[in-house]
């Protein structure tokens, strides 16, 4: 039983290392990509709801800032969300 536990532990460690290495790789950006014209023209339906900003900021900090940075300026993992090409 001890050998099986060791094998399982080693397998778990190996899979964890692979997952971490994969997570560290940023996807290459396609500079030619453009949002579909219908979607690019859509207006933000929440602009008249300033109360949702605090909730959005909390979600950004929890789910996005690790890759895009606290200020959205980007990291090697993810692009700068304030860049004109990303905003477009």
Secondary structure as GFF3:
##gff-version 3
##sequence-region A 1 88
A	DSSP	alpha_helix	2	23	.	.	.	ID=ss1
A	DSSP	alpha_helix	37	40	.	.	.	ID=ss2
A	DSSP	three_ten_helix	50	52	.	.	.	ID=ss3
A	DSSP	alpha_helix	53	63	.	.	.	ID=ss4
A	DSSP	alpha_helix	65	68	.	.	.	ID=ss5
A	DSSP	alpha_helix	84	87	.	.	.	ID=ss6
###
